Amino acid sequence: MRAPANVRLERLEKILEQLSNESQKGNPIIVEGSKDKNALRAIGITGSILCLQSSRLNPLEFVEELGDLRHAIVLTDFDRQGVSLAHRLSRTLNSRGSLGNIIIWRSLRELTRSNLRSVEELPGYRDKLRLEVEHPNDAFPHKFPPRDHPRKVRR
């Protein structure tokens, strides 16, 4: 069963705070594209964010271009391709002597489950949870409004 919205929002805020702290320590965040980068900026991440797709390099070349980086946070999308890419980047970074951190990625993936497929959806997901916490009855109105009249019976 899914946790209540206030619990999910609290967990999400903690994960995003951890991400922000790691970024402020100088650990770059590796994302897939520029929309992911913009989404992280929108939620207040100010540190270095590197885009894999805009570099036009494959993951191995991308990691080689990073040089002697000690630590990087991998934050790819949560779809099948993103999962594969996260593991590939992490393994490649680790084989080069860097720490490819996917702990935050795993935490986000576990928390959001099927509600979130990409990093660019994070600001909207956070806003949706905030709305659901602030207005629990208004956040997700019923699909059909209650009837004002009795139901017609067919004969």
Chimera marker file (.cmm) of the C-alpha trace (Angstrom):
<marker_set name="trace">
<marker id="1" x="0.000" y="0.000" z="0.000" r="1" g="1" b="0" radius="0.5"/>
<marker id="2" x="1.154" y="3.509" z="-0.810" r="1" g="1" b="0" radius="0.5"/>
<marker id="3" x="2.275" y="5.835" z="1.959" r="1" g="1" b="0" radius="0.5"/>
<marker id="4" x="0.153" y="8.942" z="2.641" r="1" g="1" b="0" radius="0.5"/>
<marker id="5" x="1.001" y="12.076" z="0.640" r="1" g="1" b="0" radius="0.5"/>
<marker id="6" x="2.522" y="13.892" z="3.625" r="1" g="1" b="0" radius="0.5"/>
<marker id="7" x="4.937" y="10.999" z="4.256" r="1" g="1" b="0" radius="0.5"/>
<marker id="8" x="5.897" y="10.797" z="0.576" r="1" g="1" b="0" radius="0.5"/>
<marker id="9" x="6.425" y="14.573" z="0.440" r="1" g="1" b="0" radius="0.5"/>
<marker id="10" x="8.605" y="14.490" z="3.561" r="1" g="1" b="0" radius="0.5"/>
<marker id="11" x="10.727" y="11.665" z="2.091" r="1" g="1" b="0" radius="0.5"/>
<marker id="12" x="11.014" y="13.467" z="-1.236" r="1" g="1" b="0" radius="0.5"/>
<marker id="13" x="12.124" y="16.691" z="0.462" r="1" g="1" b="0" radius="0.5"/>
<marker id="14" x="14.794" y="14.772" z="2.417" r="1" g="1" b="0" radius="0.5"/>
<marker id="15" x="16.109" y="13.119" z="-0.754" r="1" g="1" b="0" radius="0.5"/>
<marker id="16" x="16.194" y="16.457" z="-2.597" r="1" g="1" b="0" radius="0.5"/>
<marker id="17" x="17.974" y="18.068" z="0.367" r="1" g="1" b="0" radius="0.5"/>
<marker id="18" x="20.549" y="15.268" z="0.316" r="1" g="1" b="0" radius="0.5"/>
<marker id="19" x="21.003" y="15.795" z="-3.430" r="1" g="1" b="0" radius="0.5"/>
<marker id="20" x="21.469" y="19.535" z="-2.909" r="1" g="1" b="0" radius="0.5"/>
<marker id="21" x="24.001" y="18.978" z="-0.117" r="1" g="1" b="0" radius="0.5"/>
<marker id="22" x="26.042" y="16.562" z="-2.246" r="1" g="1" b="0" radius="0.5"/>
<marker id="23" x="25.963" y="19.030" z="-5.124" r="1" g="1" b="0" radius="0.5"/>
<marker id="24" x="27.111" y="21.902" z="-2.896" r="1" g="1" b="0" radius="0.5"/>
<marker id="25" x="30.055" y="19.773" z="-1.758" r="1" g="1" b="0" radius="0.5"/>
<marker id="26" x="31.281" y="19.898" z="-5.343" r="1" g="1" b="0" radius="0.5"/>
<marker id="27" x="29.995" y="16.514" z="-6.503" r="1" g="1" b="0" radius="0.5"/>
<marker id="28" x="28.617" y="16.876" z="-10.030" r="1" g="1" b="0" radius="0.5"/>
<marker id="29" x="25.259" y="15.384" z="-10.952" r="1" g="1" b="0" radius="0.5"/>
<marker id="30" x="25.096" y="13.455" z="-14.223" r="1" g="1" b="0" radius="0.5"/>
<marker id="31" x="21.718" y="13.643" z="-15.986" r="1" g="1" b="0" radius="0.5"/>
<marker id="32" x="20.562" y="12.527" z="-19.414" r="1" g="1" b="0" radius="0.5"/>
<marker id="33" x="19.493" y="15.798" z="-21.005" r="1" g="1" b="0" radius="0.5"/>
<marker id="34" x="18.982" y="19.532" z="-20.682" r="1" g="1" b="0" radius="0.5"/>
<marker id="35" x="15.345" y="19.204" z="-19.544" r="1" g="1" b="0" radius="0.5"/>
<marker id="36" x="16.555" y="17.123" z="-16.608" r="1" g="1" b="0" radius="0.5"/>
<marker id="37" x="19.137" y="19.806" z="-15.813" r="1" g="1" b="0" radius="0.5"/>
<marker id="38" x="16.460" y="22.530" z="-15.967" r="1" g="1" b="0" radius="0.5"/>
<marker id="39" x="14.200" y="20.507" z="-13.665" r="1" g="1" b="0" radius="0.5"/>
<marker id="40" x="16.970" y="20.196" z="-11.079" r="1" g="1" b="0" radius="0.5"/>
<marker id="41" x="17.630" y="23.940" z="-11.299" r="1" g="1" b="0" radius="0.5"/>
<marker id="42" x="13.889" y="24.543" z="-10.793" r="1" g="1" b="0" radius="0.5"/>
<marker id="43" x="13.946" y="22.613" z="-7.507" r="1" g="1" b="0" radius="0.5"/>
<marker id="44" x="16.957" y="24.559" z="-6.252" r="1" g="1" b="0" radius="0.5"/>
<marker id="45" x="20.021" y="22.485" z="-7.146" r="1" g="1" b="0" radius="0.5"/>
<marker id="46" x="22.831" y="24.989" z="-7.701" r="1" g="1" b="0" radius="0.5"/>
<marker id="47" x="25.921" y="22.808" z="-8.161" r="1" g="1" b="0" radius="0.5"/>
<marker id="48" x="27.442" y="21.330" z="-11.285" r="1" g="1" b="0" radius="0.5"/>
<marker id="49" x="25.038" y="19.359" z="-13.491" r="1" g="1" b="0" radius="0.5"/>
<marker id="50" x="26.478" y="17.489" z="-16.475" r="1" g="1" b="0" radius="0.5"/>
<marker id="51" x="24.274" y="16.435" z="-19.405" r="1" g="1" b="0" radius="0.5"/>
<marker id="52" x="25.175" y="13.183" z="-21.108" r="1" g="1" b="0" radius="0.5"/>
<marker id="53" x="23.117" y="13.678" z="-24.284" r="1" g="1" b="0" radius="0.5"/>
<marker id="54" x="24.259" y="17.229" z="-24.943" r="1" g="1" b="0" radius="0.5"/>
<marker id="55" x="27.868" y="16.032" z="-24.832" r="1" g="1" b="0" radius="0.5"/>
<marker id="56" x="27.097" y="13.721" z="-27.800" r="1" g="1" b="0" radius="0.5"/>
<marker id="57" x="29.438" y="11.092" z="-26.335" r="1" g="1" b="0" radius="0.5"/>
<marker id="58" x="28.693" y="7.511" z="-25.391" r="1" g="1" b="0" radius="0.5"/>
<marker id="59" x="28.827" y="6.767" z="-21.641" r="1" g="1" b="0" radius="0.5"/>
<marker id="60" x="32.407" y="5.451" z="-21.761" r="1" g="1" b="0" radius="0.5"/>
<marker id="61" x="33.715" y="8.510" z="-23.628" r="1" g="1" b="0" radius="0.5"/>
<marker id="62" x="31.690" y="10.788" z="-21.352" r="1" g="1" b="0" radius="0.5"/>
<marker id="63" x="33.307" y="9.294" z="-18.243" r="1" g="1" b="0" radius="0.5"/>
<marker id="64" x="36.748" y="9.544" z="-19.839" r="1" g="1" b="0" radius="0.5"/>
<marker id="65" x="36.136" y="13.254" z="-20.499" r="1" g="1" b="0" radius="0.5"/>
<marker id="66" x="35.422" y="13.771" z="-16.785" r="1" g="1" b="0" radius="0.5"/>
<marker id="67" x="39.051" y="13.024" z="-16.028" r="1" g="1" b="0" radius="0.5"/>
<marker id="68" x="40.097" y="12.310" z="-12.446" r="1" g="1" b="0" radius="0.5"/>
<marker id="69" x="36.745" y="13.001" z="-10.865" r="1" g="1" b="0" radius="0.5"/>
<marker id="70" x="36.526" y="11.458" z="-7.381" r="1" g="1" b="0" radius="0.5"/>
<marker id="71" x="32.762" y="11.363" z="-6.939" r="1" g="1" b="0" radius="0.5"/>
<marker id="72" x="29.707" y="11.864" z="-9.167" r="1" g="1" b="0" radius="0.5"/>
<marker id="73" x="25.979" y="11.451" z="-8.607" r="1" g="1" b="0" radius="0.5"/>
<marker id="74" x="24.192" y="9.539" z="-11.350" r="1" g="1" b="0" radius="0.5"/>
<marker id="75" x="20.589" y="10.714" z="-11.798" r="1" g="1" b="0" radius="0.5"/>
<marker id="76" x="19.127" y="9.257" z="-14.973" r="1" g="1" b="0" radius="0.5"/>
<marker id="77" x="15.472" y="8.676" z="-15.825" r="1" g="1" b="0" radius="0.5"/>
<marker id="78" x="13.496" y="5.861" z="-14.207" r="1" g="1" b="0" radius="0.5"/>
<marker id="79" x="12.400" y="4.089" z="-17.381" r="1" g="1" b="0" radius="0.5"/>
<marker id="80" x="14.082" y="0.955" z="-18.742" r="1" g="1" b="0" radius="0.5"/>
<marker id="81" x="16.706" y="2.911" z="-20.684" r="1" g="1" b="0" radius="0.5"/>
<marker id="82" x="17.448" y="5.150" z="-17.710" r="1" g="1" b="0" radius="0.5"/>
<marker id="83" x="17.887" y="2.165" z="-15.407" r="1" g="1" b="0" radius="0.5"/>
<marker id="84" x="20.330" y="0.569" z="-17.830" r="1" g="1" b="0" radius="0.5"/>
<marker id="85" x="22.191" y="3.851" z="-18.293" r="1" g="1" b="0" radius="0.5"/>
<marker id="86" x="22.436" y="4.472" z="-14.519" r="1" g="1" b="0" radius="0.5"/>
<marker id="87" x="24.006" y="1.078" z="-13.935" r="1" g="1" b="0" radius="0.5"/>
<marker id="88" x="26.343" y="1.454" z="-16.919" r="1" g="1" b="0" radius="0.5"/>
<marker id="89" x="27.518" y="4.911" z="-15.813" r="1" g="1" b="0" radius="0.5"/>
<marker id="90" x="27.995" y="3.766" z="-12.233" r="1" g="1" b="0" radius="0.5"/>
<marker id="91" x="30.024" y="0.705" z="-13.285" r="1" g="1" b="0" radius="0.5"/>
<marker id="92" x="32.125" y="2.774" z="-15.691" r="1" g="1" b="0" radius="0.5"/>
<marker id="93" x="32.835" y="5.450" z="-13.077" r="1" g="1" b="0" radius="0.5"/>
<marker id="94" x="33.693" y="2.846" z="-10.458" r="1" g="1" b="0" radius="0.5"/>
<marker id="95" x="36.023" y="0.991" z="-12.846" r="1" g="1" b="0" radius="0.5"/>
<marker id="96" x="37.913" y="4.260" z="-13.439" r="1" g="1" b="0" radius="0.5"/>
<marker id="97" x="38.467" y="4.806" z="-9.715" r="1" g="1" b="0" radius="0.5"/>
<marker id="98" x="35.636" y="7.307" z="-9.215" r="1" g="1" b="0" radius="0.5"/>
<marker id="99" x="32.584" y="6.739" z="-7.074" r="1" g="1" b="0" radius="0.5"/>
<marker id="100" x="29.447" y="6.623" z="-9.222" r="1" g="1" b="0" radius="0.5"/>
<marker id="101" x="26.754" y="7.240" z="-6.624" r="1" g="1" b="0" radius="0.5"/>
<marker id="102" x="23.299" y="5.875" z="-7.528" r="1" g="1" b="0" radius="0.5"/>
<marker id="103" x="21.960" y="5.817" z="-3.960" r="1" g="1" b="0" radius="0.5"/>
<marker id="104" x="19.917" y="9.013" z="-4.425" r="1" g="1" b="0" radius="0.5"/>
<marker id="105" x="18.659" y="7.730" z="-7.790" r="1" g="1" b="0" radius="0.5"/>
<marker id="106" x="17.547" y="4.455" z="-6.158" r="1" g="1" b="0" radius="0.5"/>
<marker id="107" x="15.813" y="6.339" z="-3.336" r="1" g="1" b="0" radius="0.5"/>
<marker id="108" x="13.887" y="8.521" z="-5.793" r="1" g="1" b="0" radius="0.5"/>
<marker id="109" x="12.980" y="5.549" z="-7.960" r="1" g="1" b="0" radius="0.5"/>
<marker id="110" x="11.715" y="3.580" z="-4.957" r="1" g="1" b="0" radius="0.5"/>
<marker id="111" x="9.735" y="6.522" z="-3.578" r="1" g="1" b="0" radius="0.5"/>
<marker id="112" x="8.048" y="7.551" z="-6.805" r="1" g="1" b="0" radius="0.5"/>
<marker id="113" x="7.553" y="4.060" z="-8.266" r="1" g="1" b="0" radius="0.5"/>
<marker id="114" x="5.239" y="4.350" z="-11.262" r="1" g="1" b="0" radius="0.5"/>
<marker id="115" x="4.351" y="8.018" z="-10.620" r="1" g="1" b="0" radius="0.5"/>
<marker id="116" x="7.565" y="9.348" z="-12.126" r="1" g="1" b="0" radius="0.5"/>
<marker id="117" x="9.339" y="8.225" z="-15.272" r="1" g="1" b="0" radius="0.5"/>
<marker id="118" x="11.913" y="10.973" z="-15.730" r="1" g="1" b="0" radius="0.5"/>
<marker id="119" x="13.945" y="13.499" z="-13.782" r="1" g="1" b="0" radius="0.5"/>
<marker id="120" x="12.245" y="16.361" z="-15.617" r="1" g="1" b="0" radius="0.5"/>
<marker id="121" x="8.961" y="15.418" z="-13.900" r="1" g="1" b="0" radius="0.5"/>
<marker id="122" x="10.383" y="15.982" z="-10.380" r="1" g="1" b="0" radius="0.5"/>
<marker id="123" x="9.188" y="19.599" z="-9.892" r="1" g="1" b="0" radius="0.5"/>
<marker id="124" x="5.652" y="18.700" z="-10.987" r="1" g="1" b="0" radius="0.5"/>
<marker id="125" x="5.586" y="15.621" z="-8.771" r="1" g="1" b="0" radius="0.5"/>
<marker id="126" x="6.716" y="17.663" z="-5.760" r="1" g="1" b="0" radius="0.5"/>
<marker id="127" x="4.068" y="20.310" z="-6.493" r="1" g="1" b="0" radius="0.5"/>
<marker id="128" x="1.398" y="17.613" z="-6.847" r="1" g="1" b="0" radius="0.5"/>
<marker id="129" x="2.323" y="16.140" z="-3.464" r="1" g="1" b="0" radius="0.5"/>
<marker id="130" x="2.301" y="19.594" z="-1.857" r="1" g="1" b="0" radius="0.5"/>
<marker id="131" x="-1.156" y="20.248" z="-3.268" r="1" g="1" b="0" radius="0.5"/>
<marker id="132" x="-2.394" y="16.881" z="-2.053" r="1" g="1" b="0" radius="0.5"/>
<marker id="133" x="-1.058" y="17.583" z="1.469" r="1" g="1" b="0" radius="0.5"/>
<marker id="134" x="-2.445" y="21.139" z="1.630" r="1" g="1" b="0" radius="0.5"/>
<marker id="135" x="-5.852" y="20.274" z="0.155" r="1" g="1" b="0" radius="0.5"/>
<marker id="136" x="-6.436" y="16.548" z="0.559" r="1" g="1" b="0" radius="0.5"/>
<marker id="137" x="-10.004" y="16.621" z="-0.784" r="1" g="1" b="0" radius="0.5"/>
<marker id="138" x="-9.347" y="19.053" z="-3.637" r="1" g="1" b="0" radius="0.5"/>
<marker id="139" x="-6.117" y="17.636" z="-5.018" r="1" g="1" b="0" radius="0.5"/>
<marker id="140" x="-7.741" y="14.740" z="-6.808" r="1" g="1" b="0" radius="0.5"/>
<marker id="141" x="-11.455" y="15.307" z="-7.265" r="1" g="1" b="0" radius="0.5"/>
<marker id="142" x="-13.604" y="12.329" z="-8.054" r="1" g="1" b="0" radius="0.5"/>
<marker id="143" x="-13.879" y="11.492" z="-11.701" r="1" g="1" b="0" radius="0.5"/>
<marker id="144" x="-17.641" y="11.936" z="-11.627" r="1" g="1" b="0" radius="0.5"/>
<marker id="145" x="-19.371" y="14.526" z="-9.452" r="1" g="1" b="0" radius="0.5"/>
<marker id="146" x="-22.046" y="13.252" z="-7.068" r="1" g="1" b="0" radius="0.5"/>
<marker id="147" x="-25.526" y="13.017" z="-8.578" r="1" g="1" b="0" radius="0.5"/>
<marker id="148" x="-28.096" y="15.698" z="-7.772" r="1" g="1" b="0" radius="0.5"/>
<marker id="149" x="-30.989" y="13.539" z="-8.878" r="1" g="1" b="0" radius="0.5"/>
<marker id="150" x="-31.999" y="9.958" z="-8.328" r="1" g="1" b="0" radius="0.5"/>
<marker id="151" x="-30.738" y="7.440" z="-10.839" r="1" g="1" b="0" radius="0.5"/>
<marker id="152" x="-33.184" y="6.504" z="-13.563" r="1" g="1" b="0" radius="0.5"/>
<marker id="153" x="-34.174" y="2.878" z="-13.498" r="1" g="1" b="0" radius="0.5"/>
<marker id="154" x="-34.588" y="1.061" z="-16.791" r="1" g="1" b="0" radius="0.5"/>
<marker id="155" x="-37.536" y="-1.214" z="-17.206" r="1" g="1" b="0" radius="0.5"/>
<link id1="1" id2="2" r="1" g="1" b="0" radius="0.2"/>
<link id1="2" id2="3" r="1" g="1" b="0" radius="0.2"/>
<link id1="3" id2="4" r="1" g="1" b="0" radius="0.2"/>
<link id1="4" id2="5" r="1" g="1" b="0" radius="0.2"/>
<link id1="5" id2="6" r="1" g="1" b="0" radius="0.2"/>
<link id1="6" id2="7" r="1" g="1" b="0" radius="0.2"/>
<link id1="7" id2="8" r="1" g="1" b="0" radius="0.2"/>
<link id1="8" id2="9" r="1" g="1" b="0" radius="0.2"/>
<link id1="9" id2="10" r="1" g="1" b="0" radius="0.2"/>
<link id1="10" id2="11" r="1" g="1" b="0" radius="0.2"/>
<link id1="11" id2="12" r="1" g="1" b="0" radius="0.2"/>
<link id1="12" id2="13" r="1" g="1" b="0" radius="0.2"/>
<link id1="13" id2="14" r="1" g="1" b="0" radius="0.2"/>
<link id1="14" id2="15" r="1" g="1" b="0" radius="0.2"/>
<link id1="15" id2="16" r="1" g="1" b="0" radius="0.2"/>
<link id1="16" id2="17" r="1" g="1" b="0" radius="0.2"/>
<link id1="17" id2="18" r="1" g="1" b="0" radius="0.2"/>
<link id1="18" id2="19" r="1" g="1" b="0" radius="0.2"/>
<link id1="19" id2="20" r="1" g="1" b="0" radius="0.2"/>
<link id1="20" id2="21" r="1" g="1" b="0" radius="0.2"/>
<link id1="21" id2="22" r="1" g="1" b="0" radius="0.2"/>
<link id1="22" id2="23" r="1" g="1" b="0" radius="0.2"/>
<link id1="23" id2="24" r="1" g="1" b="0" radius="0.2"/>
<link id1="24" id2="25" r="1" g="1" b="0" radius="0.2"/>
<link id1="25" id2="26" r="1" g="1" b="0" radius="0.2"/>
<link id1="26" id2="27" r="1" g="1" b="0" radius="0.2"/>
<link id1="27" id2="28" r="1" g="1" b="0" radius="0.2"/>
<link id1="28" id2="29" r="1" g="1" b="0" radius="0.2"/>
<link id1="29" id2="30" r="1" g="1" b="0" radius="0.2"/>
<link id1="30" id2="31" r="1" g="1" b="0" radius="0.2"/>
<link id1="31" id2="32" r="1" g="1" b="0" radius="0.2"/>
<link id1="32" id2="33" r="1" g="1" b="0" radius="0.2"/>
<link id1="33" id2="34" r="1" g="1" b="0" radius="0.2"/>
<link id1="34" id2="35" r="1" g="1" b="0" radius="0.2"/>
<link id1="35" id2="36" r="1" g="1" b="0" radius="0.2"/>
<link id1="36" id2="37" r="1" g="1" b="0" radius="0.2"/>
<link id1="37" id2="38" r="1" g="1" b="0" radius="0.2"/>
<link id1="38" id2="39" r="1" g="1" b="0" radius="0.2"/>
<link id1="39" id2="40" r="1" g="1" b="0" radius="0.2"/>
<link id1="40" id2="41" r="1" g="1" b="0" radius="0.2"/>
<link id1="41" id2="42" r="1" g="1" b="0" radius="0.2"/>
<link id1="42" id2="43" r="1" g="1" b="0" radius="0.2"/>
<link id1="43" id2="44" r="1" g="1" b="0" radius="0.2"/>
<link id1="44" id2="45" r="1" g="1" b="0" radius="0.2"/>
<link id1="45" id2="46" r="1" g="1" b="0" radius="0.2"/>
<link id1="46" id2="47" r="1" g="1" b="0" radius="0.2"/>
<link id1="47" id2="48" r="1" g="1" b="0" radius="0.2"/>
<link id1="48" id2="49" r="1" g="1" b="0" radius="0.2"/>
<link id1="49" id2="50" r="1" g="1" b="0" radius="0.2"/>
<link id1="50" id2="51" r="1" g="1" b="0" radius="0.2"/>
<link id1="51" id2="52" r="1" g="1" b="0" radius="0.2"/>
<link id1="52" id2="53" r="1" g="1" b="0" radius="0.2"/>
<link id1="53" id2="54" r="1" g="1" b="0" radius="0.2"/>
<link id1="54" id2="55" r="1" g="1" b="0" radius="0.2"/>
<link id1="55" id2="56" r="1" g="1" b="0" radius="0.2"/>
<link id1="56" id2="57" r="1" g="1" b="0" radius="0.2"/>
<link id1="57" id2="58" r="1" g="1" b="0" radius="0.2"/>
<link id1="58" id2="59" r="1" g="1" b="0" radius="0.2"/>
<link id1="59" id2="60" r="1" g="1" b="0" radius="0.2"/>
<link id1="60" id2="61" r="1" g="1" b="0" radius="0.2"/>
<link id1="61" id2="62" r="1" g="1" b="0" radius="0.2"/>
<link id1="62" id2="63" r="1" g="1" b="0" radius="0.2"/>
<link id1="63" id2="64" r="1" g="1" b="0" radius="0.2"/>
<link id1="64" id2="65" r="1" g="1" b="0" radius="0.2"/>
<link id1="65" id2="66" r="1" g="1" b="0" radius="0.2"/>
<link id1="66" id2="67" r="1" g="1" b="0" radius="0.2"/>
<link id1="67" id2="68" r="1" g="1" b="0" radius="0.2"/>
<link id1="68" id2="69" r="1" g="1" b="0" radius="0.2"/>
<link id1="69" id2="70" r="1" g="1" b="0" radius="0.2"/>
<link id1="70" id2="71" r="1" g="1" b="0" radius="0.2"/>
<link id1="71" id2="72" r="1" g="1" b="0" radius="0.2"/>
<link id1="72" id2="73" r="1" g="1" b="0" radius="0.2"/>
<link id1="73" id2="74" r="1" g="1" b="0" radius="0.2"/>
<link id1="74" id2="75" r="1" g="1" b="0" radius="0.2"/>
<link id1="75" id2="76" r="1" g="1" b="0" radius="0.2"/>
<link id1="76" id2="77" r="1" g="1" b="0" radius="0.2"/>
<link id1="77" id2="78" r="1" g="1" b="0" radius="0.2"/>
<link id1="78" id2="79" r="1" g="1" b="0" radius="0.2"/>
<link id1="79" id2="80" r="1" g="1" b="0" radius="0.2"/>
<link id1="80" id2="81" r="1" g="1" b="0" radius="0.2"/>
<link id1="81" id2="82" r="1" g="1" b="0" radius="0.2"/>
<link id1="82" id2="83" r="1" g="1" b="0" radius="0.2"/>
<link id1="83" id2="84" r="1" g="1" b="0" radius="0.2"/>
<link id1="84" id2="85" r="1" g="1" b="0" radius="0.2"/>
<link id1="85" id2="86" r="1" g="1" b="0" radius="0.2"/>
<link id1="86" id2="87" r="1" g="1" b="0" radius="0.2"/>
<link id1="87" id2="88" r="1" g="1" b="0" radius="0.2"/>
<link id1="88" id2="89" r="1" g="1" b="0" radius="0.2"/>
<link id1="89" id2="90" r="1" g="1" b="0" radius="0.2"/>
<link id1="90" id2="91" r="1" g="1" b="0" radius="0.2"/>
<link id1="91" id2="92" r="1" g="1" b="0" radius="0.2"/>
<link id1="92" id2="93" r="1" g="1" b="0" radius="0.2"/>
<link id1="93" id2="94" r="1" g="1" b="0" radius="0.2"/>
<link id1="94" id2="95" r="1" g="1" b="0" radius="0.2"/>
<link id1="95" id2="96" r="1" g="1" b="0" radius="0.2"/>
<link id1="96" id2="97" r="1" g="1" b="0" radius="0.2"/>
<link id1="97" id2="98" r="1" g="1" b="0" radius="0.2"/>
<link id1="98" id2="99" r="1" g="1" b="0" radius="0.2"/>
<link id1="99" id2="100" r="1" g="1" b="0" radius="0.2"/>
<link id1="100" id2="101" r="1" g="1" b="0" radius="0.2"/>
<link id1="101" id2="102" r="1" g="1" b="0" radius="0.2"/>
<link id1="102" id2="103" r="1" g="1" b="0" radius="0.2"/>
<link id1="103" id2="104" r="1" g="1" b="0" radius="0.2"/>
<link id1="104" id2="105" r="1" g="1" b="0" radius="0.2"/>
<link id1="105" id2="106" r="1" g="1" b="0" radius="0.2"/>
<link id1="106" id2="107" r="1" g="1" b="0" radius="0.2"/>
<link id1="107" id2="108" r="1" g="1" b="0" radius="0.2"/>
<link id1="108" id2="109" r="1" g="1" b="0" radius="0.2"/>
<link id1="109" id2="110" r="1" g="1" b="0" radius="0.2"/>
<link id1="110" id2="111" r="1" g="1" b="0" radius="0.2"/>
<link id1="111" id2="112" r="1" g="1" b="0" radius="0.2"/>
<link id1="112" id2="113" r="1" g="1" b="0" radius="0.2"/>
<link id1="113" id2="114" r="1" g="1" b="0" radius="0.2"/>
<link id1="114" id2="115" r="1" g="1" b="0" radius="0.2"/>
<link id1="115" id2="116" r="1" g="1" b="0" radius="0.2"/>
<link id1="116" id2="117" r="1" g="1" b="0" radius="0.2"/>
<link id1="117" id2="118" r="1" g="1" b="0" radius="0.2"/>
<link id1="118" id2="119" r="1" g="1" b="0" radius="0.2"/>
<link id1="119" id2="120" r="1" g="1" b="0" radius="0.2"/>
<link id1="120" id2="121" r="1" g="1" b="0" radius="0.2"/>
<link id1="121" id2="122" r="1" g="1" b="0" radius="0.2"/>
<link id1="122" id2="123" r="1" g="1" b="0" radius="0.2"/>
<link id1="123" id2="124" r="1" g="1" b="0" radius="0.2"/>
<link id1="124" id2="125" r="1" g="1" b="0" radius="0.2"/>
<link id1="125" id2="126" r="1" g="1" b="0" radius="0.2"/>
<link id1="126" id2="127" r="1" g="1" b="0" radius="0.2"/>
<link id1="127" id2="128" r="1" g="1" b="0" radius="0.2"/>
<link id1="128" id2="129" r="1" g="1" b="0" radius="0.2"/>
<link id1="129" id2="130" r="1" g="1" b="0" radius="0.2"/>
<link id1="130" id2="131" r="1" g="1" b="0" radius="0.2"/>
<link id1="131" id2="132" r="1" g="1" b="0" radius="0.2"/>
<link id1="132" id2="133" r="1" g="1" b="0" radius="0.2"/>
<link id1="133" id2="134" r="1" g="1" b="0" radius="0.2"/>
<link id1="134" id2="135" r="1" g="1" b="0" radius="0.2"/>
<link id1="135" id2="136" r="1" g="1" b="0" radius="0.2"/>
<link id1="136" id2="137" r="1" g="1" b="0" radius="0.2"/>
<link id1="137" id2="138" r="1" g="1" b="0" radius="0.2"/>
<link id1="138" id2="139" r="1" g="1" b="0" radius="0.2"/>
<link id1="139" id2="140" r="1" g="1" b="0" radius="0.2"/>
<link id1="140" id2="141" r="1" g="1" b="0" radius="0.2"/>
<link id1="141" id2="142" r="1" g="1" b="0" radius="0.2"/>
<link id1="142" id2="143" r="1" g="1" b="0" radius="0.2"/>
<link id1="143" id2="144" r="1" g="1" b="0" radius="0.2"/>
<link id1="144" id2="145" r="1" g="1" b="0" radius="0.2"/>
<link id1="145" id2="146" r="1" g="1" b="0" radius="0.2"/>
<link id1="146" id2="147" r="1" g="1" b="0" radius="0.2"/>
<link id1="147" id2="148" r="1" g="1" b="0" radius="0.2"/>
<link id1="148" id2="149" r="1" g="1" b="0" radius="0.2"/>
<link id1="149" id2="150" r="1" g="1" b="0" radius="0.2"/>
<link id1="150" id2="151" r="1" g="1" b="0" radius="0.2"/>
<link id1="151" id2="152" r="1" g="1" b="0" radius="0.2"/>
<link id1="152" id2="153" r="1" g="1" b="0" radius="0.2"/>
<link id1="153" id2="154" r="1" g="1" b="0" radius="0.2"/>
<link id1="154" id2="155" r="1" g="1" b="0" radius="0.2"/>
</marker_set>
